[in-house]
């Protein structure tokens, strides 16, 4: 006959994570909501498990092998997320649908040509009045020229002029919105 202590410790080692629905249910057969401290203890216990035990927990939960090359750290993070989701509930159906629609739109847009925004022609001159002084920037092939020095971005020039961080294109008025208003004014 085996001792009760041996049986209890064997159950602890082999019980694994509580991913099986219905485990720990009440007398009505419904699963009880896990205590947050139990979930926290299970998550902390993931770090002590071997990689093989983590793979087994993944297989029990997802009914498939973990993705090839998934690191131990990512496996632990994913299992911890799944434990939290089961304890506290996951995203509702409306949110899941919204996320799925956003992913589809994003995927479609990724395939389309990327809009480069406003493209400045080499040799163009940008002029900005700032605090009573006129600042002129020449657009070059590999950057900009301001007061005889080369700069790789308009933002660096705007920071030098103002002494604070500014969006260079916005400071010089070369954003899409500004370009659209300039074109509208020119058509009148």
N, C-alpha and C positions, 0 to 999 in steps of 0.2 A: 504494500500500500504506500502511496506517495503522500508526503506531508502537504498540508494546506499551504504552507509558505512557498514550497517549491512550485505548486500549481499556480499560485497568484503571480509569482515572478515570471513564470513561463508565459502566462497570459499577457502580462505587461509587455514583454519583449516581442511577442508575435501579434499583438492586437493591431499594431500599425496605427495609421491615422484614422480618424473617425469620418471617413468619406462615404461610408456605406449608409444610405438613407434608411431610416427606421431604427438605427442602432440607438439605444438609450431612450426609446420611446416610452410613453406612459401606458396605462392599462387600456386605453382606447386604441392602441396600435399606432397612434400618430407620433411622429418624431418630436421630441421636446426641443425647445430652443436652447442651444448650448450656452453655458455661462461664459461671459467674456474672459474671466480668469482662466477657465479651462482652455479656451482658444489661445490665449496668450501663452499658456504653458505648452500647448502643442506646437505652436510656432517656434518657441524657444527650443523645444526638443528636436526640431528638424536639424539643427546644427550638429546634434550629437549622433545623428543617424548616419549609417554608412551610405555610400553612393548606391549600392545595390538595394538597400531598403528604400531609398528615395525613388529609385526606378520602379520598384514594386508598388509603392504608393501611387506613382503616376499611372501605372498600368491599371490599377484598381479604379482610379478616378476617371481616367479618360478612355479606358478599354482599348488602348493602343500603346505602342512603344513611344518613349519620349523622342522628340526630333533628333536626328543624327547630329552629333557634335554639340549638343546642349550641355553647357558647363554645369558643374555641381551647384555653383552659386545661383545661376539662373533657374535651375530646377528647384532649389529651396525657395527662391522668391516667388516662383509660380505656384508652388504648393501652399505657401503662406497666403498668397492672394486668394487661392481657392478656398482655404479654410475661413478666411475673413468673409468672403462672399457668401459662403454657406451659412455663416453665423449671423451676419448682418443684412444679408440680401444683396443681390446684384442690381444692376441698372434695370429700371422698369422697361416694359415693352416699347413704350413711346420713345424713350431715350435710345434704346438699341436700334430702332428703325431710323431715327434721326442720324445716328452715327453711321449706319450702313449707307444711307443716302449721301451723306457728306463724303464718305470714302469713294463712292461711285463717281460723284461729281469731281472730286479731286483727281481720281484716276483718269477721267476723261480730259481734264484740263492739263494734266501732265503730258499727255500725248500731243496736245496742240502746240503751236509755235509760241514760244515765250515772248511776251511783249517787252522789248528792251527799254521802254519808257521814252524819254526824250533823248534824242541823239544830236549832239552838237557838232556842227561842221567845223573842220579844222580851219583856223583863220578867223573864226567869229570872235567878236569882242563883247564881253559882258560888262555892263556898267551898273554900279550901285552907289547911291548917295547914302552915306552913313555919318550921322552926327556932323553935318556941315562939310563933309569932305567927299569928293568923288573918287571912287575906286574902280579901276579898269583892269580886267583880266582878259588875256588872250588865250583862246583855245588852241592847243597844240595837238600833234599826233599822239603823243604819249603823256598827256597831262595838260597842265595849265601854267601860264607865266604871269606872275604878279610882281611888280616893282623889280624886274630884272632877275627874279629867282623862279626856279621851276618847282611846281607842286604836283603831286600825283592825284590830288582830289580838291574839289571846290570846298569841301568841309574844312580842310586845313587852312585854306585862305580865309574863310569866314571866321574861323576861330582866331586867326591872327588879327583880323580887322577888329573884331568885337571884344576879344579877350575872354570869350565864353564859348561853350559848345553850341554850335548851330548846325543845322542841316545846310550844307553848302548849296545844293540845288534850290532849296526853298529860299535861302538868303538872297540868291541872285535871281530868283523868279523864273527858274527854268523847270518847274514842275509841270506835270500834264495839265493841271487845272489852270495854271497861269498861262501856258501855251494856248489852251483852248480859248481863254478870254482875249488873248492878244489876236488870235485869228478872227474872233468874232468882231473885235474892234476894227480890224483891217478891212473886213467885208462891208462895213457901213460907209 
